[in-house]
Amino acid sequence: MLQGVKSRLYPNTEQKKLLEQSFGNYCWLWNSCLNLMNETYKNTGKGLSGYEAKKLIPGLKKEHEWLKLTYSQCLQQVYLNLGVAFNNLFEKRAKDPRFKLKYNKQSIQYTQNITIIEQGLKLPKIGEVKAIIYRPIKGKIKTVTISKNFYNQYFASVLFEDGQEKLESSTDSQAIGIDVGLTHFAITSNSSKYDNPKFLNPYKQNLKRKQKQLSRKQKGSNNHNKARKKVAMIHRKITNCREDFLHKLSRRIVDENQVIVTENLNIEGMIQNHCLAEVTGQVGWGIFTTMLKYKAENEGKVYQEVDRFFPSSNICHVCLTSSL
């Protein structure tokens, strides 16, 4: 069964330079390949697959010597990821792939020659990077994704195969239904109520002030980058508070129940309502249901979503007959 562990990295000054070079090469290669695929489709009416585009790497390395500073498997993964992005687009699972910006979140992906050491990770062409790994990684490593957020914190997401079979689902124990809302974050079928923490409210004034300061700075200047990092820091605090609450609540619900039923909400449609967009965006229903789903599957429990148009409020919980 596949498992994932995300750890904080602490590279030294030289390793940061190498990682920045790799991030830049990944970003440049992604943008050039995306532009090539778009132009190929416009001119010929046929797409260019990731495997076909991958054959261009040797020629690009001869033309641009700085591409050799990045591990070759990371460069090849650019084309494969872009091919997957276009497949998701054609199968209507995602929108058009977008060009990457250097000020957004940066990442590279390693698929081979990664070693877990006592106090960190050993990466090709980077060396031994100090890391805090809070869970043991036992099994075959599939991929390691190195990422950097908006305010220069580095992380490593390790995906590995633990060698254990997936637990079979069972419905022999307690079942629970969950109704999410805005006044109460969640109300369960056993009459438990969990208040909505409203994570944005404590930071709202400070965020507004920092965003005003950012808007006055000239784009591209050092002061603009400093102000941008201050805004990103506040958003990160809000995200940390939200994820902490959602992880604890989802873990509690999964541990106490065998069958978990929630409603399939149209969150994108609700956000388009300008009266509810802010409160709906900060509450985190989509993340919560995702956490419930993967935690329940890992524990061999049942997670199910009820259609949003199912008239559950009109059905008696005793005789199961509809009042309509």
C-alpha positions in Angstrom: 0.0 0.0 0.0 1.3 3.5 -0.9 2.1 5.8 2.0 3.3 9.4 2.1 5.4 11.3 4.6 6.0 15.1 4.3 9.1 16.4 6.2 10.8 19.8 6.6 14.2 20.2 5.0 17.0 22.4 6.2 19.5 22.8 3.3 22.7 24.7 3.8 23.7 27.7 1.7 25.3 25.7 -1.1 22.5 23.3 -1.2 20.0 26.1 -1.5 21.8 27.4 -4.5 21.6 24.0 -6.2 18.0 23.6 -5.4 17.2 27.1 -6.7 19.0 26.2 -9.9 17.0 23.0 -10.2 13.7 24.8 -9.5 14.6 27.4 -12.2 15.5 24.7 -14.7 12.3 22.8 -14.0 10.2 25.9 -14.4 12.0 26.9 -17.7 11.7 23.4 -19.1 8.0 23.2 -18.2 7.2 26.5 -19.9 9.2 25.8 -23.0 7.7 22.3 -23.4 4.2 23.6 -22.8 4.7 26.3 -25.4 6.0 23.7 -27.8 3.0 21.5 -27.3 0.6 24.4 -27.7 2.3 25.5 -30.9 2.4 21.9 -32.3 -1.3 21.5 -31.7 -2.2 24.8 -33.4 0.0 24.1 -36.4 -0.8 20.4 -37.0 -4.0 19.7 -35.0 -2.2 16.9 -33.2 -0.8 16.9 -29.7 2.8 16.1 -28.6 3.1 13.4 -26.0 5.4 13.7 -23.0 7.4 10.7 -24.1 8.0 12.3 -27.5 9.0 15.6 -26.0 11.4 13.9 -23.6 13.6 13.0 -26.5 14.4 16.7 -26.9 16.4 16.9 -23.6 19.8 15.9 -25.0 19.6 18.6 -27.6 18.5 21.2 -25.0 21.4 20.3 -22.7 23.9 20.9 -25.6 22.3 24.3 -26.3 21.9 25.3 -22.6 24.8 24.1 -20.5 23.1 25.1 -17.2 20.5 22.3 -17.6 23.3 19.8 -16.8 23.3 21.2 -13.2 20.0 19.4 -12.6 19.6 15.7 -12.1 18.5 14.1 -15.4 15.6 12.2 -13.9 14.1 15.5 -12.6 14.3 16.9 -16.1 12.6 13.9 -17.7 9.9 14.0 -15.1 8.9 17.5 -16.4 7.7 16.0 -19.7 6.0 13.1 -18.0 4.1 15.3 -15.6 3.1 17.6 -18.5 1.8 14.6 -20.4 -0.3 13.6 -17.4 -1.6 17.2 -17.2 -2.8 17.1 -20.8 -4.4 13.7 -20.3 -6.3 15.0 -17.4 -7.4 18.0 -19.5 -8.7 15.7 -22.4 -10.5 13.5 -20.0 -12.1 16.5 -18.3 -10.5 16.0 -14.9 -8.7 19.3 -14.9 -8.3 22.6 -16.7 -5.6 23.7 -19.2 -2.0 23.3 -17.9 -0.6 26.8 -17.0 2.8 28.3 -17.3 4.9 28.4 -14.1 6.0 31.6 -12.4 9.2 31.9 -10.4 7.3 33.6 -7.5 4.8 30.7 -7.1 5.5 27.5 -5.2 8.5 25.7 -6.7 9.1 21.9 -6.8 11.1 19.1 -8.4 10.6 15.4 -8.4 13.1 12.6 -7.9 12.3 9.0 -8.9 15.6 7.2 -8.5 18.8 7.1 -6.3 17.3 8.7 -3.2 18.6 7.4 0.2 17.1 7.9 3.6 19.9 8.6 6.1 19.8 9.0 9.9 19.3 12.8 9.9 17.9 13.5 6.5 17.9 12.7 2.8 20.6 12.1 0.3 19.7 13.5 -3.1 21.6 13.2 -6.4 23.7 16.3 -7.2 22.5 17.9 -3.9 24.1 15.7 -1.3 22.9 15.0 2.2 20.2 17.4 3.3 19.3 17.7 6.9 15.6 16.8 7.5 13.2 16.1 10.3 11.4 12.8 9.5 8.7 12.3 12.1 7.6 8.8 10.8 9.7 5.8 9.9 9.9 5.2 6.1 10.0 1.4 5.6 9.6 0.1 2.1 10.5 1.0 -1.5 10.6 4.7 -2.2 8.6 5.6 -5.3 9.1 9.4 -5.6 10.5 12.2 -3.5 9.1 15.7 -4.3 11.2 18.6 -3.0 9.2 21.9 -2.7 9.7 25.4 -1.6 6.8 27.6 -0.4 6.3 31.4 -0.8 8.6 32.3 2.2 11.5 30.0 1.5 10.7 27.0 3.6 11.8 23.6 2.0 9.9 20.3 2.3 10.3 16.8 1.1 7.2 14.6 0.3 8.3 10.9 0.2 5.9 8.4 -1.5 6.8 4.8 -0.7 5.4 1.3 -0.9 5.2 -0.3 2.6 4.6 -3.8 1.3 1.3 -4.3 3.2 -2.0 -5.2 1.5 -4.9 -2.9 1.6 -7.4 -3.7 4.4 -10.8 -5.0 3.3 -13.7 -2.7 4.0 -16.2 -3.8 6.7 -19.6 -2.4 7.9 -19.9 -4.4 11.0 -19.6 -1.6 13.5 -20.9 1.9 14.2 -22.0 4.2 11.3 -22.2 8.0 11.4 -23.6 10.6 9.1 -22.0 14.1 8.9 -23.8 17.3 7.8 -21.4 20.2 7.3 -22.4 23.9 7.7 -21.2 27.4 8.4 -22.6 28.1 11.9 -21.4 24.6 13.0 -18.6 23.1 11.0 -20.1 19.7 11.3 -23.2 18.1 12.9 -23.2 14.3 13.2 -26.0 11.8 13.4 -25.2 11.0 17.0 -26.0 14.7 17.9 -22.4 15.9 18.2 -21.8 19.4 17.1 -18.4 20.9 16.2 -18.2 24.7 16.0 -16.8 26.5 13.0 -13.4 28.0 14.2 -13.5 30.7 11.4 -9.7 30.6 11.0 -9.5 33.8 8.9 -11.1 36.2 11.5 -8.2 36.5 13.9 -5.9 37.4 11.1 -8.3 39.5 8.9 -7.2 43.0 10.0 -3.5 42.1 9.8 -3.9 40.5 6.4 -5.8 43.5 5.1 -3.0 45.8 6.3 -0.2 43.7 4.8 -2.1 43.4 1.5 -2.4 47.2 1.3 1.3 47.6 1.9 2.0 45.1 -0.8 -0.3 46.9 -3.3 1.8 50.1 -2.8 5.1 48.5 -3.7 6.5 48.5 -7.2 6.4 45.0 -8.8 9.8 43.4 -9.1 11.4 45.5 -6.4 13.0 44.1 -3.2 10.4 45.8 -1.1 7.6 44.2 -3.1 9.2 40.7 -2.5 9.5 41.5 1.3 5.9 42.6 1.5 4.8 39.5 -0.6 6.5 37.2 1.9 4.7 38.9 4.8 1.4 38.3 3.2 2.4 34.7 2.5 3.3 34.2 6.1 -0.1 35.2 7.3 -1.8 32.9 4.8 0.5 30.1 5.9 -0.6 30.6 9.6 -4.2 30.4 8.5 -3.5 27.2 6.5 -1.7 25.6 9.5 -4.6 26.3 11.9 -7.1 24.9 9.4 -5.2 21.8 8.6 -4.5 21.1 12.3 -8.2 21.3 13.1 -9.3 19.2 10.1 -6.7 16.5 10.8 -7.7 16.1 14.4 -11.4 16.1 13.7 -11.1 13.7 10.8 -8.9 11.4 12.8 -11.3 11.4 15.7 -14.3 10.5 13.5 -12.5 7.8 11.6 -11.2 6.2 14.9 -14.7 6.1 16.4 -16.7 4.9 13.5 -16.7 2.1 10.9 -19.0 3.7 8.2 -18.8 7.4 7.5 -21.4 9.1 5.3 -21.1 12.7 4.1 -22.9 14.9 1.5 -21.5 15.5 -1.9 -21.4 19.4 -2.0 -21.0 21.7 -5.0 -18.3 23.8 -3.3 -17.3 25.6 -6.5 -20.8 26.7 -7.1 -21.2 28.0 -3.6 -18.0 30.0 -3.8 -19.4 31.8 -6.9 -22.0 33.3 -4.6 -20.4 36.6 -3.5 -22.3 36.6 -0.3 -20.9 33.2 0.8 -17.6 33.1 -1.0 -15.4 34.3 1.9 -16.9 32.0 4.6 -17.2 29.1 2.3 -13.6 29.5 1.1 -12.1 29.5 4.6 -14.1 26.6 6.1 -12.3 23.8 4.2 -15.1 21.3 3.5 -13.3 19.8 0.5 -10.1 19.2 2.4 -12.1 17.7 5.3 -13.9 15.1 3.0 -10.6 14.2 1.4 -9.0 13.6 4.8 -11.9 11.4 5.8 -11.8 9.4 2.6 -8.1 8.5 2.6 -7.9 7.9 6.4 -11.0 5.6 6.3 -9.5 3.7 3.3 -6.2 3.2 5.1 -8.1 1.8 8.2 -10.3 -0.6 6.1 -13.4 1.5 6.9 -16.2 2.6 4.6 -16.5 6.2 3.3 -19.5 7.1 1.2 -20.9 10.4 -0.2 -24.6 11.0 -0.6 -25.9 12.9 -3.6 -26.5 16.5 -2.9 -30.1 16.3 -4.1 -31.0 13.3 -1.9 -34.0 14.4 0.4 -32.4 13.3 3.6 -34.1 16.1 5.7 -37.5 14.7 4.7 -36.9 11.1 5.8 -37.8 9.9 9.3 -34.8 8.5 11.1 -37.0 5.9 12.8 -39.3 4.5 10.1 -37.3 5.7 7.1 -40.3 7.0 5.3 -40.5 10.3 3.4 -42.7 13.1 4.5 -43.2 14.3 0.9 
